[in-house]
Amino acid sequence: MPVVREFRLPDLGEGLTGAEVVRWMVEVGEVIAVDQPVVEVETAKAVVEVPCPYGGVVTARYGDVGEEIAVGAPLVTVAVAPAAGSGPEDAAGPGSAAAPAAASGSAEVERPLVGFGVAEPGRGGRRRRVGAPASAVVAAGAVAVRAPVVPAGPAVVPVISPLVRRLAREQGVDLAALTGSGPDGLIMRADVERAVAATVTAPAPAGPAGQDGVVPLRGLRKAVAEKLSRSHREIPAATCWVDADATELMALRRQLNAAPGPKVSVLALLARICTVALARFPELNSSVTGDGSGIVRHSAVHLGFAAQGERGLVVPVVRDAQNRSTGQLGEELGRLTEAARSGALTPAELTGGTFTLNNYGVFGVDGSTPILNHPEAAMLGVGRIVAKPWVHQGELAVREVTQLSFTFDHRVCDGGTAGGFLRFVADCVEQPGMLLRQL
């Protein structure tokens, strides 16, 4: 007999406690392969596809689109055919749940495990049901799977998932009075929602004048809000800034890009300047312990940089930036930027930073006082590089000028250290040849 195994939302890393369902990639009754992605979820870090370690027939899904699932909570149950020659003791293992016998009094929906459905073209071998009812008897050799339906009260009512049952309970809908639109009369979420709509006799009370609605904080936006609030609440941050003549830096970039090979971005040059400056001022590559009792000095520079992704602003991290050449920094920055735009960043690529470079000049602004990326202790901001009148070598000239701002945790250093760091960065921007003394 087949075994119904329960697949729970795994720990997606970096201490995440849950994820929001973005898109289901399988249907109840669908035959799936081992390690086939079954759902796309959004964590506080990224959107990821979650593969299921079991192959067989999906007998249940848990969670609607937009609903948050806790780590360790059920995602799907899968009816798995036991290996040939295995006994009952082999079939039931950790994480599996055998279907109760009919004598339990529970209504059961019979679903096939093998020999049911055909492969869809271009879907990597995924198979779906193709019109046969859930109670169909399959060809010889097929195995039937019985998925239990949990009774609600004295009557046994077939419902697609516990979430739908909970919705009915919260809205006061009697499931026994509904006719399900799903296979074999299975009650779907839409059935409950229609019943709720039918009971509404008056419009909902209007909100305050001028209020059009409330947008819930979810997923990445919620995580960003919580992190920025914590940073603003816990870190005594201060900001200093300086205007810098970036004419020579831009000339160096044009010179480098005139040679064959990958192009060097302004961001890559600024990243190189940051790694050199942090080697000179290592106390700024640090963070304060959670209880505020000490300062953690980081030997490696994991350089975060602000990037605009399809889900909003994200901060990918270049690992061990201090060990990369300018060209290697440019390649990794380019790769992570493209991943941010396409929404392909992994949680690991969005965490673990020790210092952030924020190029807000791409938005056409000159200055900013950003909130630190908790628990980091410092952030360098760079405004747009624009032609301005500037006194150069004693004469008024038109030069390419940018504003540099530096926000720091005042617990890790005083103003002298912060000012020294920012002045060194500005000097490297104005005279990039100084970098040769540091390499």
N, C-alpha and C positions, 0 to 999 in steps of 0.2 A: 504494500500500500504506500502511496505517496506520503510525504511528510510536509507539513506546512511550517515553513521557517519564517521567522519575523526578523526583518532587517531594520535596525534602528539608526537614527542619524548619528554618524560617527563624529568624533572630535576632529574638527577641521583645522585645528592648530591655533597657536598663539592665545590660548585661554578663552577662545570664543565659547559662549554658552548657548547659542542658538542660531537659527538661520530662518529667513523668510522664503516661503515657496514662491518662486518666480514663474516656473512653467513645469507642468508634468510632461514627461517624455514617454510615458507608457500608460496604457489603459487597463482597467480591471478585465481579466480574461485574456490578456495578451501573453504570448509565449516570449520569454526573454532569455538571453544567453548570459553566462557567467561574466561578470564585470561589465555588463551593459549599463550605460547611464540611464537612470530611471527618473531623475528629477533635477531641475536646475534651481539652485537656491542662492539667495543673496545674504552674505554675512556682513559684518561690520567692515570687512576688508575688501571683498571682491564677490563677483558672481561666479559660481563654480558648478560644474556638473558632478553629481554624486553617483558613482557606479555601484551596482548591487553585486555582492559576492556569490549570489545564488542564481542558478538557472532553472527555469520552470515556468509555471503559470502564475501571473499576478492575481492574487485572490482578494486583495484589499489595498487601498491607498489611504493614507492619513494626512489630512491637512489640505485646505483649499488654497488657491492662489492668493497671495497677500497675507496668509496666516503664518505666524512665527512658530517654528517647531524647536523645542528644546533639544540640546544634545542628549542622546540616550533615549529619546522618545521614538516610538515606532514611525517608520516611513512607509514601508510596504510589507505585505506578507506574500510569500511565494511558495507554491506547492512544488516540491522537489521530488523527482522520482528516485527511490532508493537504488543504490548500486546493485548490480546483479549479484545474487548470492548473499546479500546482507540480511541480517535478521532484525527483529524489532529493536534489539539493543544497539544496533548500528544506526538505525534510522533516526532515533531520537537523540539529539545532541544539544549542546548549549545553544540557546537562542532559538530552538525549534519549539513548535507547539502543535501537537497532533490535534486533529479535529475531533470533537467529542462525538460519541456514538449517538445514533438516532434515538436511543432510549432516554437521552437526557431531556427530551421534550422540546429542544430547540429546532426551529425551522432551519432547513439547510438548502443551500443553493449548490447544485451539482455543476462542477466545471471540469472540462477536460484538461489533461496535462500534455499529452503528446498526440501527434497525428491530426492536429486541429489547426486550420488556417494555412495560408500560403505566404511565402516571402514576398515582401513588397520591393519593387526595384529601387535601388539607390538607398536603401535603408540599412545596409550593413548586415543583412540576414535577419533583421527583426521581423517577427511574424505577428500578424494580427488576426483576430477573428473575422471571418468574412460572411457574416449573415446567419450562421447557424445559431439556434437558441442556446442559452447557457446550459439547458438540461439535455442537449443532444447526446445521443449515444454514438460514440466514435467507432471507427473501424477496429477490427480485431487487433489486439495488442495494445490498444490505448488504455490509459488508466484514468479513472474519474477521481476528481478531487472534490471534497465537500468542505466549503467554507462556512463556518458557523456564523449565525446572526444572533447578536446579543438581544435577549428579550427586554422590552421596556414595560415594566408593570406586569399585570396579569396576562396581557396578550402578547403573543410573539409576532413581531412585525419586522419584515426584511428591510433593512436600511443600508445604504451604500457605505456609510462610515459612522463612527461614533461622533464625529463633528456635526454631521447632519442631525443626529439624535439630540445632541446638546442644543443646537439651534432651535429645534422644535420645542424642547423643554423650556428654553429661555423665552420663546415667543408665545408659549401657551397653546401650541398646536397639538391636537390629538392625532398621533400617527396612525392609530387604528382606523381613523375615519378617512384616511387618504388612499388614493389609488396611485401606486407608483408608476412612473413612466419608464423606468429602467427595465432591464431584462428580467423576465419572470416576475414582474410587478415590483421590482426593487425600487424603494423610495429614494429619489435623488434630492439634492439640495434645491433644485429648481421647483420641485413639487412642494417643498416646505415654504419656499419664498412666495409661490403663488397663493398658498393658503393664507399666509400672513397678509399679502396684499388685498385679498378678498375681504379681510376683516376690518380693513381701514375705512372708516366712514367720514373722517374729517381730515383736512390737511394738518401737517405738523405745525406747531406754533412757530411764528416767524422769530428769527433771532434779532439781535440788536440792529438798529438802523445802520445801513451801510455795510453790514457784514454779509459777504457772499458765501462763506463756507470756511471750513477749517481743513487744512492740509496736514494729515498726520505725519509725525516724524517717524520714519521707518528706515531700516537697513543702514546704508552708508550715511545718510543725512542725520539719522539719530545718533550714530556713533560719533560723527564729527561734532555734533552739538554737545554731547556729553564730554568729549575730550577737551574741547575748547572751553567749556564751562569750568571743568576741573582745573585747566591750566590757569585761567583767569582768577580762579578762587584761591589756588594754592601757591602760585609762583609770583614773588615780588619782582616783576619784570620792569626793566628800564630800557630806553631806546636812545641811541645817539646817531647822528648822521653827518655826512660830509658830501660836498660836490666834488667830482673828480673828472679830470680831462682824459677821456678814453680815446683820444685821437690816435695815439701810438699803438694802443691795443688793437684797434680796428685795422690799422695799417699792417700790424703783424699778422692778423687773421687773413687779410687779403694776400699777403706774401705766402703764407702757408698753403692757402687754397689754390695758388697759382701752380703749385707742384702737383704731379700726378698722385692719385690716391684718394681716399675718402676725405670729404670736406670737414673742416674743423669749425664747430659752432662757437658762438660767443659763450654759450652756457658751458661748453667743455673748457674753455680758457678760464672762466670764472671758477669752475670746479677745481682746476689745477691750482689756481691762486688760493682757494680755500684750504686745500690739503697742505700747502706749504705754510700758510698762516697758522693753521692748527698745530703743525709741528713746532712752530715758534711759540705758540701760546696754548700748550696742551691742557691747561686748566679749563678751557672753554669746550673741550670735547669730553663732556662729563654730564652727570645727572645726579640729582639729590635722591637719597633713598626714600622709600615710601613713607617711613615714619619721620623723615626730616632730620635724622640723627647723624647723617654722614653724607659725604660726596663720593660718588663712584667715578673714578677716572678710567676712561676707555682707551685702550692702547690702539685699537683699530678705528679708522674713520669710516663709518657707514653713512655715506652722504645721501640724505634725502633731498628731493627737489620737488617743488610744486608743479603739477601737470594737470591740465584740464582733460578729464575723461568724459565718456558718455553719461556717467552717473554723477558728474560734478567734479569738484577739485579733489585730487588724490595726491599722495606723497610717496612715489616709488623710492626705493633705496638702492643705491649703488654700493655693493659690499666691498670692503677693503679698498676704498678709493685711493688711499695713500700709496698703494702698490701698483697703480695703473698709470700708464703713460697718458699724455694728453689725447693721443689718438684712441687709446683703449677706453678712456673716459667718454670720449665722443661717441664711440660705437655703443657702449652700454647705455648712455643717456638716450641715444636714438632708439635703441631697442625697447627700453622701458617706456619712452614717450609714445611709441606706436602701440604698445600693449595697453597703455592707459586709454588711448583714443578708441581702441576696439573693445575695451572692457575685458581684456584677456589677462590682466594682472592676477597673480596668485596671492593668497594671504601672506606668504613668506616674503614676497617682493614689496609688500606694503608695511612691513613692520621691522623693528630692530634698528632704526636710525639713531645716530648719535649727534648729528648736526644737520641743519636744513639750509639749503640755498633756495631762495624765493625770488625768481625773476618776474616780478609783477610788471616790468616794463612792456611785456608782450600785450598788456591790456591798455597801453597808451597812457600810463600814469607815471608821475615822477617820484612820488614818495608814498610811504606807508609805515604804520606802526603795528606790525602783525602780532598776533597772539602766538606764543611759543608752542611748538609741537610737543606737548607733554609726553614723556618726562625729560626731554632734551633741555639743555641749559642755554642754547644760543641759536640765533638764526640771522643769516645775512640776507638783506633785501637789496635788489638792484632795480632801479627805475629805468625808464626808456633812455636810450642814447640818442640825443638830439642835438642838432647844430645850434650853438648859442654864442653870443659875444663873450670873449674870454681874454683876459690879459695873459699873453704868452710871450715870455722872454722880454718883458717890459713893454710890449706893444699890444694894442687891441687887435684881436683876430677872431675869426669864426672857427670855433673848435667843436668837436663832438663830445658833449658833456653828459654825464650821468650822475644821479644822486644815489649814494650808497647809504643804507641804514642798517644799524646793528642792534638787535634786541637781545637782551641777555638776562639770565637769572642772577639777581644781585646777591644771592646767597653764595654763589660759586666764585665770584670775583668782585673787585671794586671797579670804580669808573676808570681808574688808570689802566687796568688790564684791558678792559673793553675798548677804551680809546686807543690803546696801543695796537690792538688787533685791527681795528677799523682803519687806522692810519697806515698800517703796513699793507692792508688790502688796497687802499687807495693809491699808495705809492706804486704797487705792482700794476695797477690798472694804468697809471700815468706813465710808468717806465717799466714795461714788461721785461726788459732785459735784466732787471733785478732778480728775476726768477732763476737765472743761470747761476747766481751765487748760492742758491739754496738746493740745487740739484747735484 
